[in-house]
Amino acid sequence: MRSYRLKKCKRVHDIHFTSDGTRLLAVGGDEVRMVDYAVWLDLATGETVGRIDQFAQCYAVPADLSRFVLGDALQGRGWVGIASVQWTPLSGPVEWRKFPSKTQAAPPNFRDVVGLAFDPTGTRLAISHSRRAGVRSNPNRTACAVTVVDRDTGETVADVGTGDEPATVMAFSVDGTQLAVTGGVDGNPDTQCYSLATGELRHSLGWPGTVTRCVRFLPENRFLVANGRCVYVWSLERGEELFTLSGHPKQVNAVALTPDGRRLLTASHDGSIRTWDANTGEPGGAFDWNIGAVTALAFAPDGLTCAAAGLNGKIVVWDVDG
């Protein structure tokens, strides 16, 4: 096990391995949801080789980590900034491009941005925002929506109305045809799955816990939700629960899946990390690296190396079978 400590990083929200597994991108902030920084960590040397300090409501990166997107930062309400970033080394200030720009097809009545997510190909970006509801009796009333746009052109490719509840956590299906949304830390813990082709609500799933921190699609039309102290795995085709991953005494903050889809990691506010068979729900080994509440998890591309992060910039990397 190797341990690291990032400077000026109060809380790490997410971590991402590079494709060669030699570096980690850590994104975090002082608050539970707000983003203040992105730090590039060289795992061989333990040195920080790049850093962006910028406050935002939300962020997203594609799988190849080639771009960094911030929502509601810099220029106030409704702003989305996208930058192509050469992370190692960072040379000079990052140039943000307002997205969509005035020359692009901006979504109508585009307002507060509360969530961002890339699709599996990294070519489409889901933007969760509010817009005018179009009610004559109350012209200032707003409704929540998710607009999916082309990353490069800004063209709207799908638009889904989500009612009165903002979607701060989102996930695309493996084939990119569906989008799952939930309210995250402060919002509605239930989860809705929409067809992007029609905008139709396909599934609405309720959970007993008060907070849903992450959602994701799994292979074979399955769906995972980390709600409260448990993780629920559902068959969307049959509309039924397959199994529940339980055992954490406190809320589950993060989930990671191996590239081959066979193994899951879950991490909790109690400081523990557990492994599970993703197909059966059978428990495997458990870890506690004494870093306090674990807030982020990631598998390296080899499916063997894992990373976990927590409060005060603490990060550990280990071999899950070691």
C-alpha positions in Angstrom: 0.0 0.0 0.0 1.3 3.5 -0.9 0.0 6.6 0.7 0.0 10.2 -0.5 -1.1 13.6 0.9 -2.2 16.3 -1.4 -1.6 19.9 -0.2 -4.5 22.3 0.2 -7.1 19.6 -0.6 -9.7 19.5 2.2 -12.0 16.9 0.6 -11.4 14.7 -2.5 -14.6 14.2 -4.4 -13.4 11.9 -7.2 -10.2 10.3 -8.5 -9.4 9.0 -12.0 -6.5 6.9 -13.2 -4.7 7.6 -16.5 -4.9 4.9 -19.2 -1.4 3.7 -18.2 -2.1 3.7 -14.5 0.9 6.0 -13.6 -1.0 9.1 -12.5 -4.1 10.1 -10.7 -6.4 13.1 -11.3 -8.0 14.1 -8.0 -10.9 16.7 -8.0 -12.2 18.1 -4.8 -13.2 21.1 -2.7 -13.9 22.4 0.8 -17.6 21.5 0.6 -19.4 18.3 -0.1 -20.4 19.2 -3.7 -18.6 22.3 -4.7 -15.4 22.0 -6.7 -12.3 24.1 -5.9 -9.4 22.3 -7.5 -8.1 19.5 -9.8 -4.7 18.0 -8.9 -2.5 15.8 -11.1 -0.5 13.3 -9.0 2.5 11.3 -10.2 2.2 7.9 -8.4 5.9 7.0 -8.9 7.3 10.2 -7.2 4.3 11.4 -5.2 4.7 14.8 -6.7 1.9 17.1 -7.8 2.7 17.7 -11.5 -0.3 19.9 -12.3 -3.0 21.8 -10.5 -6.1 23.9 -11.5 -7.6 26.1 -8.8 -11.1 27.2 -9.9 -14.4 27.2 -8.0 -17.4 25.6 -9.6 -20.8 24.0 -8.8 -20.0 20.8 -10.7 -17.5 19.2 -13.0 -17.0 16.4 -15.5 -14.1 14.7 -17.3 -14.3 12.1 -20.1 -12.7 8.7 -19.7 -9.5 9.8 -21.5 -9.2 12.8 -19.2 -8.5 15.1 -22.2 -11.0 17.8 -21.1 -12.1 19.4 -18.0 -15.6 20.9 -17.7 -16.9 23.2 -15.0 -20.5 24.3 -14.4 -21.7 27.6 -12.9 -18.2 29.0 -12.4 -16.4 32.2 -13.4 -19.2 34.0 -15.2 -22.2 33.4 -13.0 -25.5 31.6 -13.4 -25.9 29.2 -16.3 -22.2 29.2 -17.2 -20.5 26.0 -18.5 -16.8 26.2 -19.3 -14.9 23.5 -21.2 -11.1 23.3 -21.6 -8.8 21.0 -23.5 -6.1 20.5 -20.9 -2.6 19.3 -21.2 -2.3 18.1 -17.6 1.4 17.2 -17.5 2.9 19.6 -17.1 0.4 22.5 -16.9 1.9 25.3 -18.8 0.3 28.7 -18.0 -3.3 29.4 -17.2 -6.1 27.2 -18.5 -8.1 28.8 -21.3 -11.8 28.2 -20.7 -14.3 28.2 -23.6 -17.8 29.2 -22.7 -20.0 26.3 -23.8 -22.3 26.5 -25.6 -20.9 29.7 -27.1 -23.0 32.4 -28.8 -22.4 30.8 -32.1 -23.6 27.4 -30.9 -27.1 26.1 -30.4 -27.6 26.9 -26.7 -30.5 25.2 -24.9 -33.4 27.5 -24.5 -33.7 29.4 -21.2 -30.4 27.8 -20.0 -30.0 28.7 -16.3 -28.3 27.3 -13.2 -26.1 24.3 -13.9 -26.0 21.7 -11.1 -24.7 18.6 -12.8 -22.5 17.4 -15.7 -21.6 14.0 -17.1 -19.9 12.7 -20.2 -21.2 9.7 -22.1 -18.9 6.6 -22.4 -17.4 7.8 -25.7 -16.6 11.2 -24.3 -18.3 12.9 -27.3 -21.6 14.0 -25.6 -22.1 16.0 -22.5 -25.2 16.0 -20.3 -25.9 19.3 -18.6 -28.4 19.4 -15.8 -29.9 22.9 -15.4 -33.1 24.8 -14.9 -35.2 26.8 -17.3 -38.5 28.7 -17.5 -41.4 26.3 -17.1 -43.6 28.2 -19.6 -46.5 28.7 -17.2 -48.5 31.8 -18.1 -49.8 32.3 -14.6 -46.3 32.3 -13.2 -43.8 33.3 -15.9 -40.9 33.2 -13.4 -41.4 29.6 -12.4 -38.6 27.3 -13.4 -38.4 23.6 -14.2 -35.5 21.2 -14.2 -34.1 19.5 -17.3 -31.1 17.7 -18.6 -29.8 18.7 -22.1 -27.3 16.4 -23.9 -25.1 18.3 -26.3 -22.4 17.4 -28.7 -19.1 18.1 -27.0 -17.5 19.9 -29.9 -20.4 21.6 -31.7 -22.7 22.4 -28.8 -25.6 21.0 -30.9 -28.5 19.6 -28.7 -28.9 15.9 -29.3 -31.3 15.1 -26.5 -33.4 16.9 -24.0 -35.2 15.5 -21.0 -37.5 17.3 -18.6 -37.0 16.1 -15.0 -39.8 18.1 -13.3 -39.2 20.1 -10.1 -36.2 18.0 -8.8 -32.7 19.0 -10.0 -30.4 16.1 -11.1 -27.0 16.6 -9.5 -25.8 13.0 -10.2 -26.1 11.5 -13.6 -24.9 8.4 -15.5 -25.2 7.2 -19.1 -25.9 3.6 -20.0 -23.1 1.5 -21.4 -24.5 1.9 -25.0 -25.3 5.6 -24.4 -29.0 5.3 -25.1 -30.3 5.9 -21.5 -29.6 8.4 -18.8 -30.0 7.9 -15.1 -30.5 10.9 -12.7 -30.8 11.5 -9.0 -30.7 14.3 -6.6 -27.4 13.6 -4.9 -26.4 14.9 -1.5 -29.1 17.5 -1.1 -31.9 16.3 -3.4 -34.4 13.6 -4.0 -32.8 10.2 -3.4 -35.0 8.4 -5.9 -33.6 7.6 -9.3 -35.1 8.0 -12.8 -33.9 6.4 -16.0 -34.8 8.1 -19.3 -34.6 7.1 -22.9 -32.5 9.7 -24.7 -34.1 8.9 -28.1 -37.6 9.8 -26.9 -37.2 11.6 -23.6 -39.5 9.0 -22.1 -39.2 8.0 -18.4 -38.5 4.3 -18.5 -37.9 3.5 -14.8 -38.5 5.3 -11.6 -36.9 3.6 -8.6 -37.3 4.6 -4.9 -34.9 3.8 -2.1 -35.3 3.6 1.7 -32.2 5.9 2.5 -32.2 9.6 2.5 -29.2 10.2 0.3 -28.2 8.7 -3.1 -24.5 9.5 -3.8 -23.9 7.6 -7.0 -25.6 5.8 -9.8 -24.2 3.8 -12.7 -25.2 1.3 -15.3 -23.6 -2.1 -15.4 -23.2 -4.6 -18.3 -26.2 -6.8 -19.2 -28.8 -4.1 -18.6 -28.2 -3.9 -14.9 -28.2 -0.8 -12.7 -26.4 0.2 -9.5 -27.4 2.7 -6.9 -25.5 3.7 -3.7 -28.2 4.8 -1.3 -27.7 5.3 2.4 -25.7 2.4 3.8 -26.4 0.0 1.0 -25.8 -0.5 -2.7 -28.7 -1.9 -4.7 -28.2 -3.8 -8.0 -31.3 -4.0 -10.3 -32.3 -5.7 -13.5 -33.8 -3.0 -15.6 -35.1 -5.6 -18.1 -37.1 -7.4 -15.4 -37.7 -4.4 -13.2 -36.6 -6.1 -10.1 -33.8 -6.0 -7.5 -31.1 -8.6 -8.1 -29.2 -8.2 -4.8 -28.2 -5.7 -2.1 -24.6 -5.1 -1.0 -24.9 -4.3 2.7 -22.5 -4.3 5.7 -21.3 -0.7 5.9 -22.3 0.8 9.2 -22.4 4.3 7.7 -23.3 5.9 4.3 -21.7 4.6 1.1 -19.9 7.5 -0.6 -18.3 5.9 -3.6 -18.4 2.8 -5.9 -15.9 1.5 -8.4 -16.1 -1.2 -11.0 -13.3 -3.1 -12.6 -12.9 -2.6 -16.4 -14.1 -6.2 -17.0 -17.2 -5.6 -14.9 -16.6 -8.5 -12.6 -15.7 -6.8 -9.3 -17.0 -3.9 -7.3 -15.5 -1.7 -4.6 -17.7 0.2 -2.2 -16.4 2.8 0.3 -18.1 4.3 3.3 -18.0 7.2 5.7 -16.9 4.6 8.3 -13.5 4.4 6.6 -13.9 0.9 5.3 -13.6 -0.4 1.7 -15.3 -3.6 0.7 -15.0 -5.8 -2.4 -17.9 -7.7 -4.1 -18.6 -10.0 -7.0 -20.5 -7.8 -9.4 -22.4 -10.7 -10.8 -23.6 -12.4 -7.7 -23.2 -9.9 -4.9 -20.9 -12.2 -2.9 -18.6 -10.3 -0.5 -14.8 -10.5 -0.9 -12.1 -8.8 1.1 -12.3 -5.6 3.1 -9.8 -2.9 3.8 -9.4 0.0 6.2 -6.3 2.2 5.5 -7.0 4.6 8.4 -7.6 7.6 6.2 -10.9 8.4 7.8 -14.1 8.8 5.8 -13.5 7.5 2.2 -15.0 9.8 -0.4 -13.7 8.6 -3.7 -12.6 5.3 -5.3 -11.1 4.2 -8.6 -9.8 1.0 -10.3 -6.7 1.3 -12.5 -7.1 0.0 -16.1 -5.4 -3.3 -15.1 -8.3 -4.1 -12.8 -5.9 -5.0 -10.0 -4.7 -1.6 -8.6 -7.1 0.5 -6.6 -7.0 4.0 -5.2 -9.1 5.5 -2.4 -9.2 9.1 -1.2 -10.7 10.9 1.7 -10.6 14.0 3.8 -7.5 16.3 4.1 -6.1 15.2 0.8 -5.3 11.6 1.9 -4.9 9.1 -0.9 -3.9 5.4 -0.8 -3.1 3.1 -3.7 -2.9 -0.7 -3.3 -3.2 -4.1 -5.0 -6.7 -5.4 -4.3 -5.4 -9.0 -4.4 -2.3 -8.3 -2.4 
